[in-house]
Amino acid sequence: MNTCLWWKSIEVFPCNRSLRRTAPEGVTKTINPPSISRVNGWSLPLHSFQLIAWTAYIYMTVVGFGLFIPLLPFLWRNITYAVIGILFGFHFIVHITAITVDPADSNVRHKENYGGIMPILDRAKHKHVIQNQFCHLCEVTVGVKAKHCSACNKCIADFDHHCKWLNNCVGSRNYWYFFTSVASAVLGIIFLVLVLLYIFIQYFVNPEELRTDPQFKNYPENIWLAFLPLYAVPISSLVLLCLAVITLLLNFVSLLLLGHLLLFHLYLMFRQLSTFDYMTQGRQKQSTNLQIKISIPLKSTTTNLETEQADEQKKTFISHVSCAKRQRSSLSTAVSSSMCIGFNRDLSQACLSLTNTDSINKCHKTNDTPKIEKKTVVGKKEQTASSSEDSLNLEPVSSSEILPGPSKLNSLVLLYTTGITQEKTTAEKLSKAVQNQNSAPTTSEVNESPLNS
């Protein structure tokens, strides 16, 4: 476990980040021991990324100024020394400054016991570390954009992010040092890559362009010199090529990482956002998209169910309407046939043939309507006919009560038209039959006449 010494209390306190984290919501007590606040990027323990960054910087400085730049022609050599030297020197200064500056809030830095033991957040009393611009761990009032960093264990003024390469937080006090450090590193790497590409090309095309220094006259062509002009160290061609390849790969990797970081912060400047604000917006968008993805299947399922129910209700309604129409037409046909029976046998047989008893039975089975059988006598023979008593309210009619006189026929037609007003077509047919009956001289002639309608 990484440890740091707190000399005031002469005790060893763990500085691991996992032990400095505050407890989650709902937990009233934590087993984390008290921890101290980091002052800057030099506070122990140093991060491994910080060590890697310094190692890469020292390696590029040594091989760049000691091996590759001295191989350039005299004029280009001096210009490259000046340009890359300024960039590397400026990067060193701003990088050291970004690490050394304390980004804590001004009220935190002016505390009497700043750097002392920090208390543990009690979630039972405080839901968040900072509430109403008051930090319950630093126990001071902080700025609007201040955030309490769990790695540094203090409130950072205008918090942007915690940089592992600096081993320090980046806030308003050291943000521009951090940005210029990244920008100068990118420019320095670009110029160093151009130098390496030139050396590669000239080595295979015209190696004499790389041996312009006077000290090369004392060595053969397969021997190269490093750390010119102060201290010449002879190396082989293989070592020179291997170091060039390693340096070029390292520069490409560094350029990829630092170039992406530089473009990202340029984008944040254009949008006037901090890294923390950008990450917060990204999390909110992810949660919103997740809620939309969950709600869309539920809405589609509900819509499909409602559509299916509406289709079933529509089909049921259409079937009831069509069945009622068939029932009404069948009943009216049956009544008209029973009215025709008394005065013409051929006409009665034709009327009876129009009755569709199958459709009536089907409709009665579907709608469960009661059936009433009524008997009609035709020439001393009994026949059954189905009708709906509720819809027609008619009594059984026998052929003996219907006289061949025109008055009876007219009253019968009047009764039919009064009971069933919906079937206008059937009534017109019956009226034509009555007129033909009135024009006939006797009943026997009517019975023997052919069917006209």
ZIPEJO-V877489 format. One record per residue. N is the residue number from 0. PHI is phi in whole degrees, -180 to 180 (999 if undefined). PSI is psi in degrees with one decimal (* if undefined). OMEGA is omega in radians with two decimals (* if undefined). Layout:
BEGIN
n->N phi->PHI psi->PSI omega->OMEGA
n->N phi->PHI psi->PSI omega->OMEGA
END
This chain:
BEGIN
n->0 phi->999 psi->134.1 omega->3.09
n->1 phi->-71 psi->134.3 omega->-3.11
n->2 phi->-132 psi->154.1 omega->3.05
n->3 phi->-133 psi->145.3 omega->-3.08
n->4 phi->-90 psi->129.9 omega->3.03
n->5 phi->-106 psi->101.0 omega->-2.94
n->6 phi->-72 psi->-21.8 omega->-3.10
n->7 phi->-66 psi->-42.2 omega->-3.13
n->8 phi->-98 psi->-2.9 omega->3.13
n->9 phi->52 psi->46.1 omega->3.10
n->10 phi->-133 psi->162.5 omega->-3.14
n->11 phi->-105 psi->118.4 omega->3.14
n->12 phi->-113 psi->132.0 omega->3.10
n->13 phi->-68 psi->136.8 omega->-3.13
n->14 phi->-113 psi->15.3 omega->3.10
n->15 phi->-64 psi->140.5 omega->-3.06
n->16 phi->-65 psi->-35.0 omega->-3.12
n->17 phi->-64 psi->-28.8 omega->3.12
n->18 phi->-83 psi->-16.5 omega->-3.14
n->19 phi->-92 psi->-5.1 omega->-3.11
n->20 phi->-71 psi->144.6 omega->3.09
n->21 phi->-77 psi->158.9 omega->-3.08
n->22 phi->-74 psi->154.1 omega->3.10
n->23 phi->-70 psi->169.5 omega->-3.13
n->24 phi->-66 psi->143.5 omega->3.13
n->25 phi->94 psi->-13.8 omega->3.13
n->26 phi->-97 psi->120.0 omega->-3.07
n->27 phi->-86 psi->-26.9 omega->-3.10
n->28 phi->-131 psi->148.6 omega->3.09
n->29 phi->-127 psi->155.4 omega->3.13
n->30 phi->-98 psi->1.2 omega->3.14
n->31 phi->-67 psi->131.7 omega->3.10
n->32 phi->-74 psi->160.7 omega->3.10
n->33 phi->-60 psi->146.4 omega->-3.12
n->34 phi->-130 psi->166.9 omega->-3.12
n->35 phi->-106 psi->168.2 omega->3.12
n->36 phi->-94 psi->145.9 omega->3.06
n->37 phi->-81 psi->138.5 omega->-3.13
n->38 phi->-83 psi->-47.3 omega->3.14
n->39 phi->-157 psi->-163.8 omega->-3.10
n->40 phi->-74 psi->-10.4 omega->3.10
n->41 phi->-89 psi->-5.7 omega->3.12
n->42 phi->-67 psi->136.9 omega->3.14
n->43 phi->-75 psi->147.8 omega->0.02
n->44 phi->-86 psi->151.2 omega->3.07
n->45 phi->-76 psi->145.4 omega->-3.14
n->46 phi->-81 psi->150.1 omega->-3.13
n->47 phi->-65 psi->-34.0 omega->3.11
n->48 phi->-64 psi->-34.2 omega->3.12
n->49 phi->-65 psi->-39.9 omega->3.11
n->50 phi->-67 psi->-39.0 omega->3.12
n->51 phi->-65 psi->-41.8 omega->-3.13
n->52 phi->-62 psi->-42.9 omega->-3.14
n->53 phi->-70 psi->-35.6 omega->3.10
n->54 phi->-65 psi->-44.3 omega->3.12
n->55 phi->-65 psi->-39.0 omega->3.14
n->56 phi->-65 psi->-43.9 omega->-3.13
n->57 phi->-67 psi->-40.6 omega->-3.14
n->58 phi->-63 psi->-46.9 omega->-3.13
n->59 phi->-65 psi->-35.0 omega->3.12
n->60 phi->-67 psi->-43.1 omega->-3.08
n->61 phi->-69 psi->-51.8 omega->-3.09
n->62 phi->-72 psi->-30.8 omega->-3.14
n->63 phi->-69 psi->-52.5 omega->-3.09
n->64 phi->-84 psi->-20.4 omega->-3.09
n->65 phi->-100 psi->-20.9 omega->-3.04
n->66 phi->-123 psi->-47.4 omega->-2.95
n->67 phi->-92 psi->-44.5 omega->-3.12
n->68 phi->-63 psi->-37.0 omega->3.10
n->69 phi->-64 psi->-15.6 omega->3.13
n->70 phi->-81 psi->-8.6 omega->-3.13
n->71 phi->-76 psi->161.1 omega->3.02
n->72 phi->-59 psi->161.2 omega->-2.97
n->73 phi->-57 psi->-50.0 omega->-3.08
n->74 phi->-65 psi->-48.1 omega->-3.14
n->75 phi->-67 psi->-28.3 omega->3.14
n->76 phi->-64 psi->-47.1 omega->-3.12
n->77 phi->-66 psi->-39.7 omega->3.11
n->78 phi->-65 psi->-42.7 omega->-3.14
n->79 phi->-66 psi->-40.5 omega->3.06
n->80 phi->-57 psi->-43.1 omega->-3.07
n->81 phi->-70 psi->-48.7 omega->-3.06
n->82 phi->-68 psi->-54.6 omega->-3.10
n->83 phi->-68 psi->-33.6 omega->3.11
n->84 phi->-63 psi->-43.1 omega->3.11
n->85 phi->-64 psi->-44.6 omega->-3.13
n->86 phi->-64 psi->-45.9 omega->-3.13
n->87 phi->-68 psi->-38.7 omega->3.10
n->88 phi->-67 psi->-43.6 omega->3.11
n->89 phi->-63 psi->-41.3 omega->3.10
n->90 phi->-61 psi->-41.7 omega->-3.14
n->91 phi->-61 psi->-43.4 omega->-3.09
n->92 phi->-67 psi->-50.2 omega->-3.08
n->93 phi->-70 psi->-31.1 omega->3.10
n->94 phi->-67 psi->-44.3 omega->3.10
n->95 phi->-63 psi->-39.1 omega->-3.13
n->96 phi->-66 psi->-43.0 omega->3.13
n->97 phi->-63 psi->-31.3 omega->3.11
n->98 phi->-77 psi->-38.7 omega->-3.00
n->99 phi->-79 psi->-33.2 omega->-3.08
n->100 phi->-65 psi->136.2 omega->3.07
n->101 phi->-88 psi->113.3 omega->-3.08
n->102 phi->-85 psi->10.8 omega->-3.07
n->103 phi->-67 psi->159.4 omega->3.09
n->104 phi->-63 psi->150.6 omega->-3.07
n->105 phi->-60 psi->-38.2 omega->3.12
n->106 phi->-68 psi->-30.7 omega->3.10
n->107 phi->-71 psi->-41.3 omega->-3.11
n->108 phi->-70 psi->-23.9 omega->-3.11
n->109 phi->-95 psi->10.1 omega->3.06
n->110 phi->-69 psi->148.8 omega->3.13
n->111 phi->-70 psi->-38.9 omega->-3.11
n->112 phi->-104 psi->34.3 omega->3.14
n->113 phi->-66 psi->131.1 omega->-3.06
n->114 phi->94 psi->1.0 omega->3.12
n->115 phi->-86 psi->-168.1 omega->-3.11
n->116 phi->-72 psi->131.8 omega->-3.14
n->117 phi->-91 psi->142.1 omega->3.09
n->118 phi->-74 psi->170.5 omega->3.11
n->119 phi->-100 psi->135.4 omega->-3.12
n->120 phi->-72 psi->128.3 omega->3.10
n->121 phi->-95 psi->107.3 omega->-3.11
n->122 phi->-69 psi->-19.7 omega->3.10
n->123 phi->-69 psi->-28.0 omega->-3.13
n->124 phi->-99 psi->-35.8 omega->-3.04
n->125 phi->-130 psi->124.2 omega->-3.14
n->126 phi->-77 psi->-35.8 omega->3.13
n->127 phi->-125 psi->158.5 omega->3.13
n->128 phi->-67 psi->-45.8 omega->-3.14
n->129 phi->-110 psi->121.2 omega->3.10
n->130 phi->-133 psi->126.6 omega->-3.12
n->131 phi->55 psi->42.6 omega->3.11
n->132 phi->61 psi->25.4 omega->3.06
n->133 phi->-123 psi->123.8 omega->3.14
n->134 phi->-90 psi->124.9 omega->-3.11
n->135 phi->-82 psi->-10.3 omega->3.05
n->136 phi->-95 psi->-48.8 omega->3.07
n->137 phi->-74 psi->-21.8 omega->3.11
n->138 phi->60 psi->41.1 omega->3.07
n->139 phi->-142 psi->163.9 omega->3.03
n->140 phi->-85 psi->131.6 omega->-3.06
n->141 phi->-118 psi->174.1 omega->3.14
n->142 phi->-72 psi->174.3 omega->-3.07
n->143 phi->-67 psi->-42.1 omega->-3.09
n->144 phi->-95 psi->12.5 omega->3.14
n->145 phi->-76 psi->142.5 omega->3.09
n->146 phi->-133 psi->148.9 omega->3.12
n->147 phi->-91 psi->113.7 omega->-3.12
n->148 phi->-83 psi->129.1 omega->-3.14
n->149 phi->-75 psi->-25.5 omega->3.13
n->150 phi->-77 psi->-44.7 omega->3.12
n->151 phi->-86 psi->-17.4 omega->3.11
n->152 phi->59 psi->48.7 omega->3.08
n->153 phi->-163 psi->164.4 omega->-3.14
n->154 phi->-84 psi->130.9 omega->-3.10
n->155 phi->-104 psi->131.9 omega->3.12
n->156 phi->-71 psi->126.0 omega->-3.12
n->157 phi->50 psi->59.6 omega->-3.03
n->158 phi->-58 psi->129.5 omega->3.05
n->159 phi->-107 psi->-60.2 omega->3.07
n->160 phi->-169 psi->168.1 omega->3.04
n->161 phi->-100 psi->117.8 omega->-3.07
n->162 phi->-94 psi->118.7 omega->3.12
n->163 phi->-74 psi->-28.0 omega->3.13
n->164 phi->-69 psi->-29.6 omega->3.06
n->165 phi->-93 psi->-15.2 omega->-3.03
n->166 phi->58 psi->34.3 omega->-3.07
n->167 phi->-153 psi->157.1 omega->3.06
n->168 phi->-78 psi->153.8 omega->3.09
n->169 phi->-112 psi->118.5 omega->3.11
n->170 phi->-135 psi->-160.3 omega->-3.09
n->171 phi->-67 psi->-26.4 omega->-3.08
n->172 phi->-78 psi->-25.0 omega->-3.10
n->173 phi->-133 psi->15.3 omega->-3.09
n->174 phi->-66 psi->-45.2 omega->-3.09
n->175 phi->-69 psi->-30.7 omega->3.01
n->176 phi->-64 psi->-41.2 omega->3.10
n->177 phi->-65 psi->-45.1 omega->-3.09
n->178 phi->-65 psi->-45.6 omega->3.13
n->179 phi->-67 psi->-28.0 omega->3.06
n->180 phi->-66 psi->-43.6 omega->3.11
n->181 phi->-67 psi->-42.6 omega->-3.11
n->182 phi->-66 psi->-43.1 omega->3.13
n->183 phi->-67 psi->-35.2 omega->3.10
n->184 phi->-66 psi->-40.6 omega->3.12
n->185 phi->-64 psi->-45.9 omega->-3.14
n->186 phi->-65 psi->-42.3 omega->3.11
n->187 phi->-62 psi->-40.3 omega->3.12
n->188 phi->-67 psi->-39.2 omega->3.13
n->189 phi->-61 psi->-45.6 omega->3.14
n->190 phi->-66 psi->-36.2 omega->3.12
n->191 phi->-69 psi->-35.4 omega->3.07
n->192 phi->-65 psi->-40.4 omega->3.10
n->193 phi->-62 psi->-39.5 omega->3.10
n->194 phi->-64 psi->-43.9 omega->-3.13
n->195 phi->-65 psi->-41.2 omega->3.12
n->196 phi->-64 psi->-38.1 omega->3.11
n->197 phi->-64 psi->-41.7 omega->3.14
n->198 phi->-66 psi->-40.0 omega->3.10
n->199 phi->-61 psi->-47.1 omega->-3.10
n->200 phi->-65 psi->-46.8 omega->-3.12
n->201 phi->-69 psi->-28.3 omega->3.13
n->202 phi->-64 psi->-38.0 omega->-3.12
n->203 phi->-93 psi->-20.6 omega->-3.12
n->204 phi->-95 psi->-57.0 omega->-3.08
n->205 phi->-146 psi->83.5 omega->-3.09
n->206 phi->-64 psi->-18.3 omega->3.14
n->207 phi->-66 psi->-23.2 omega->3.10
n->208 phi->-68 psi->-20.2 omega->-3.14
n->209 phi->-95 psi->-3.7 omega->-3.08
n->210 phi->-116 psi->45.0 omega->-3.12
n->211 phi->-83 psi->-16.1 omega->3.14
n->212 phi->-67 psi->139.4 omega->-3.10
n->213 phi->-61 psi->-25.0 omega->-3.09
n->214 phi->-71 psi->-17.8 omega->3.13
n->215 phi->-70 psi->-15.4 omega->-3.12
n->216 phi->-69 psi->-20.0 omega->-3.12
n->217 phi->-90 psi->0.1 omega->-3.08
n->218 phi->-128 psi->152.1 omega->3.11
n->219 phi->-70 psi->176.9 omega->-3.04
n->220 phi->-71 psi->-27.8 omega->-3.12
n->221 phi->-85 psi->3.9 omega->3.12
n->222 phi->-113 psi->130.2 omega->3.12
n->223 phi->-117 psi->159.6 omega->-3.07
n->224 phi->-115 psi->135.7 omega->3.07
n->225 phi->-111 psi->158.9 omega->3.10
n->226 phi->60 psi->40.6 omega->3.00
n->227 phi->-78 psi->153.1 omega->-0.06
n->228 phi->-95 psi->-0.3 omega->-3.02
n->229 phi->-75 psi->-49.5 omega->-3.05
n->230 phi->-140 psi->103.6 omega->-3.08
n->231 phi->-80 psi->124.3 omega->3.09
n->232 phi->-118 psi->115.3 omega->-3.12
n->233 phi->-74 psi->135.1 omega->3.07
n->234 phi->-135 psi->159.0 omega->-3.14
n->235 phi->-82 psi->168.9 omega->3.12
n->236 phi->-66 psi->-36.4 omega->3.14
n->237 phi->-64 psi->-42.5 omega->3.12
n->238 phi->-64 psi->-41.2 omega->3.13
n->239 phi->-62 psi->-45.3 omega->3.14
n->240 phi->-67 psi->-40.2 omega->3.14
n->241 phi->-64 psi->-43.8 omega->3.11
n->242 phi->-65 psi->-36.0 omega->3.12
n->243 phi->-67 psi->-42.0 omega->3.13
n->244 phi->-65 psi->-45.3 omega->3.14
n->245 phi->-62 psi->-44.0 omega->3.14
n->246 phi->-65 psi->-39.2 omega->3.14
n->247 phi->-66 psi->-42.2 omega->3.10
n->248 phi->-65 psi->-42.0 omega->3.11
n->249 phi->-63 psi->-38.2 omega->3.12
n->250 phi->-67 psi->-38.8 omega->3.12
n->251 phi->-65 psi->-42.3 omega->3.11
n->252 phi->-65 psi->-45.1 omega->3.12
n->253 phi->-63 psi->-39.3 omega->3.13
n->254 phi->-67 psi->-35.3 omega->3.10
n->255 phi->-65 psi->-45.7 omega->-3.11
n->256 phi->-71 psi->-52.1 omega->-3.09
n->257 phi->-70 psi->-34.1 omega->3.09
n->258 phi->-65 psi->-41.5 omega->3.08
n->259 phi->-63 psi->-41.3 omega->3.13
n->260 phi->-65 psi->-40.6 omega->3.13
n->261 phi->-65 psi->-44.9 omega->3.12
n->262 phi->-64 psi->-36.9 omega->3.13
n->263 phi->-64 psi->-42.9 omega->-3.14
n->264 phi->-75 psi->-28.4 omega->2.99
n->265 phi->-65 psi->-39.4 omega->3.08
n->266 phi->-64 psi->-41.3 omega->3.11
n->267 phi->-65 psi->-36.6 omega->3.09
n->268 phi->-65 psi->-40.1 omega->3.13
n->269 phi->-65 psi->-37.9 omega->3.13
n->270 phi->-86 psi->-5.5 omega->-3.11
n->271 phi->57 psi->50.9 omega->3.13
n->272 phi->-126 psi->159.4 omega->2.96
n->273 phi->-101 psi->167.9 omega->3.11
n->274 phi->-63 psi->-38.1 omega->3.12
n->275 phi->-64 psi->-43.2 omega->3.11
n->276 phi->-63 psi->-40.5 omega->3.14
n->277 phi->-63 psi->-43.8 omega->3.12
n->278 phi->-66 psi->-37.4 omega->3.12
n->279 phi->-65 psi->-43.6 omega->3.10
n->280 phi->-63 psi->-38.4 omega->3.11
n->281 phi->-63 psi->-40.3 omega->3.12
n->282 phi->-68 psi->-38.2 omega->3.11
n->283 phi->-65 psi->-39.6 omega->3.11
n->284 phi->-66 psi->-39.8 omega->3.12
n->285 phi->-64 psi->-42.8 omega->3.12
n->286 phi->-66 psi->-37.9 omega->3.11
n->287 phi->-66 psi->-43.9 omega->3.12
n->288 phi->-64 psi->-36.6 omega->3.11
n->289 phi->-66 psi->-40.9 omega->3.10
n->290 phi->-65 psi->-37.6 omega->3.12
n->291 phi->-66 psi->-42.4 omega->3.14
n->292 phi->-64 psi->-33.8 omega->3.13
n->293 phi->-75 psi->-37.6 omega->-3.06
n->294 phi->-76 psi->-30.1 omega->-3.09
n->295 phi->-63 psi->-47.8 omega->3.10
n->296 phi->-61 psi->-35.4 omega->3.12
n->297 phi->-65 psi->-42.8 omega->3.13
n->298 phi->-65 psi->-41.1 omega->-3.13
n->299 phi->-67 psi->-38.0 omega->3.11
n->300 phi->-65 psi->-43.6 omega->3.11
n->301 phi->-64 psi->-40.8 omega->3.13
n->302 phi->-64 psi->-41.4 omega->3.12
n->303 phi->-64 psi->-41.5 omega->3.12
n->304 phi->-64 psi->-43.3 omega->3.12
n->305 phi->-64 psi->-38.3 omega->3.12
n->306 phi->-65 psi->-42.8 omega->3.13
n->307 phi->-64 psi->-41.4 omega->3.12
n->308 phi->-64 psi->-40.9 omega->3.12
n->309 phi->-65 psi->-38.1 omega->3.12
n->310 phi->-66 psi->-41.7 omega->3.12
n->311 phi->-64 psi->-42.9 omega->3.11
n->312 phi->-64 psi->-38.4 omega->-3.14
n->313 phi->-66 psi->-43.9 omega->3.12
n->314 phi->-63 psi->-41.2 omega->3.12
n->315 phi->-64 psi->-42.4 omega->3.13
n->316 phi->-63 psi->-43.9 omega->-3.14
n->317 phi->-64 psi->-40.5 omega->3.14
n->318 phi->-65 psi->-39.6 omega->3.12
n->319 phi->-65 psi->-42.5 omega->-3.13
n->320 phi->-65 psi->-45.9 omega->-3.13
n->321 phi->-65 psi->-38.3 omega->3.12
n->322 phi->-67 psi->-39.0 omega->3.11
n->323 phi->-65 psi->-37.9 omega->3.10
n->324 phi->-64 psi->-43.3 omega->3.12
n->325 phi->-64 psi->-38.5 omega->3.14
n->326 phi->-65 psi->-44.1 omega->-3.12
n->327 phi->-64 psi->-42.6 omega->3.13
n->328 phi->-67 psi->-38.1 omega->-3.13
n->329 phi->-68 psi->-40.2 omega->-3.14
n->330 phi->-67 psi->-40.7 omega->3.14
n->331 phi->-66 psi->-36.0 omega->3.09
n->332 phi->-66 psi->-40.0 omega->3.13
n->333 phi->-65 psi->-42.0 omega->-3.14
n->334 phi->-66 psi->-40.8 omega->3.13
n->335 phi->-64 psi->-34.9 omega->3.11
n->336 phi->-68 psi->-38.9 omega->3.12
n->337 phi->-68 psi->-27.2 omega->3.12
n->338 phi->-78 psi->-24.2 omega->-3.11
n->339 phi->-84 psi->-10.6 omega->-2.94
n->340 phi->-67 psi->-35.0 omega->-2.94
n->341 phi->-71 psi->-22.1 omega->-2.96
n->342 phi->-121 psi->-4.6 omega->3.11
n->343 phi->-158 psi->119.2 omega->-3.10
n->344 phi->-68 psi->-44.6 omega->3.12
n->345 phi->-63 psi->-41.1 omega->3.10
n->346 phi->-64 psi->-37.9 omega->3.12
n->347 phi->-66 psi->-41.2 omega->3.11
n->348 phi->-64 psi->-39.2 omega->3.10
n->349 phi->-66 psi->-38.5 omega->3.12
n->350 phi->-67 psi->-40.5 omega->3.13
n->351 phi->-67 psi->-29.4 omega->3.14
n->352 phi->-70 psi->-19.7 omega->3.14
n->353 phi->-79 psi->-13.9 omega->-3.06
n->354 phi->-74 psi->129.3 omega->-3.14
n->355 phi->-108 psi->86.7 omega->-3.10
n->356 phi->-69 psi->-27.6 omega->-3.14
n->357 phi->-64 psi->-43.2 omega->-3.14
n->358 phi->-65 psi->-35.3 omega->3.12
n->359 phi->-65 psi->-43.7 omega->-3.14
n->360 phi->-63 psi->-41.2 omega->3.13
n->361 phi->-62 psi->-45.3 omega->-3.14
n->362 phi->-64 psi->-37.9 omega->3.13
n->363 phi->-67 psi->-35.3 omega->3.10
n->364 phi->-68 psi->-37.1 omega->-3.12
n->365 phi->-72 psi->-45.7 omega->-3.04
n->366 phi->-94 psi->-7.2 omega->3.14
n->367 phi->55 psi->45.2 omega->3.09
n->368 phi->-91 psi->145.6 omega->-3.11
n->369 phi->-69 psi->147.3 omega->3.12
n->370 phi->-108 psi->142.8 omega->3.09
n->371 phi->-131 psi->117.7 omega->3.12
n->372 phi->-90 psi->132.6 omega->3.13
n->373 phi->-127 psi->143.0 omega->-3.05
n->374 phi->-104 psi->136.7 omega->3.02
n->375 phi->-124 psi->140.1 omega->-3.08
n->376 phi->-100 psi->123.9 omega->3.10
n->377 phi->-123 psi->105.9 omega->3.12
n->378 phi->55 psi->52.0 omega->3.09
n->379 phi->65 psi->19.8 omega->3.06
n->380 phi->-121 psi->144.7 omega->-3.11
n->381 phi->-102 psi->133.5 omega->3.05
n->382 phi->-131 psi->148.1 omega->-3.10
n->383 phi->-101 psi->144.0 omega->3.09
n->384 phi->-141 psi->137.4 omega->-3.12
n->385 phi->-96 psi->138.1 omega->3.09
n->386 phi->-149 psi->164.9 omega->3.11
n->387 phi->-103 psi->112.6 omega->-3.10
n->388 phi->-68 psi->-30.8 omega->-3.12
n->389 phi->-70 psi->-37.3 omega->-3.05
n->390 phi->-86 psi->-30.4 omega->-3.06
n->391 phi->-104 psi->-36.3 omega->-3.10
n->392 phi->56 psi->47.8 omega->3.12
n->393 phi->-110 psi->150.4 omega->3.09
n->394 phi->-101 psi->157.7 omega->3.13
n->395 phi->-59 psi->140.3 omega->-3.12
n->396 phi->-121 psi->128.5 omega->3.11
n->397 phi->-104 psi->156.6 omega->-3.11
n->398 phi->-74 psi->-17.6 omega->3.13
n->399 phi->-74 psi->-25.3 omega->3.14
n->400 phi->-83 psi->-16.5 omega->-3.12
n->401 phi->-94 psi->111.3 omega->3.13
n->402 phi->-87 psi->155.4 omega->-3.13
n->403 phi->-73 psi->-0.3 omega->-3.12
n->404 phi->-68 psi->153.8 omega->-3.12
n->405 phi->-68 psi->-29.3 omega->-3.14
n->406 phi->-64 psi->-41.9 omega->3.11
n->407 phi->-64 psi->-41.9 omega->3.14
n->408 phi->-64 psi->-40.2 omega->3.12
n->409 phi->-64 psi->-41.3 omega->3.12
n->410 phi->-66 psi->-35.3 omega->3.13
n->411 phi->-67 psi->-41.9 omega->3.08
n->412 phi->-63 psi->-40.4 omega->3.10
n->413 phi->-62 psi->-40.9 omega->3.10
n->414 phi->-63 psi->-41.2 omega->-3.11
n->415 phi->-66 psi->-45.6 omega->-3.12
n->416 phi->-68 psi->-29.6 omega->3.11
n->417 phi->-73 psi->-37.5 omega->-3.11
n->418 phi->-75 psi->-36.8 omega->-3.08
n->419 phi->-127 psi->93.3 omega->-3.13
n->420 phi->-87 psi->-16.7 omega->-3.08
n->421 phi->-75 psi->-31.0 omega->-3.05
n->422 phi->-93 psi->80.2 omega->-3.10
n->423 phi->-73 psi->-31.5 omega->-3.10
n->424 phi->-67 psi->-42.5 omega->3.13
n->425 phi->-66 psi->-38.2 omega->3.13
n->426 phi->-65 psi->-38.5 omega->3.12
n->427 phi->-64 psi->-38.1 omega->3.11
n->428 phi->-65 psi->-41.4 omega->-3.13
n->429 phi->-67 psi->-36.5 omega->3.13
n->430 phi->-65 psi->-37.2 omega->3.07
n->431 phi->-63 psi->-39.7 omega->3.12
n->432 phi->-65 psi->-36.1 omega->3.14
n->433 phi->-68 psi->-40.2 omega->3.11
n->434 phi->-64 psi->-40.4 omega->3.07
n->435 phi->-64 psi->-35.7 omega->3.14
n->436 phi->-68 psi->-38.4 omega->3.14
n->437 phi->-68 psi->-33.4 omega->3.14
n->438 phi->-73 psi->-17.0 omega->3.13
n->439 phi->-75 psi->145.5 omega->-3.09
n->440 phi->-75 psi->-41.6 omega->-3.05
n->441 phi->-140 psi->167.7 omega->3.14
n->442 phi->-68 psi->-36.5 omega->-3.13
n->443 phi->-66 psi->-36.5 omega->3.13
n->444 phi->-69 psi->-36.2 omega->3.12
n->445 phi->-66 psi->-42.1 omega->-3.12
n->446 phi->-67 psi->-30.5 omega->-3.12
n->447 phi->-91 psi->-11.2 omega->-3.11
n->448 phi->-74 psi->152.6 omega->3.11
n->449 phi->-71 psi->162.4 omega->-3.13
n->450 phi->-76 psi->123.0 omega->-3.09
n->451 phi->-97 psi->-26.6 omega->-3.06
n->452 phi->-131 psi->* omega->*
END
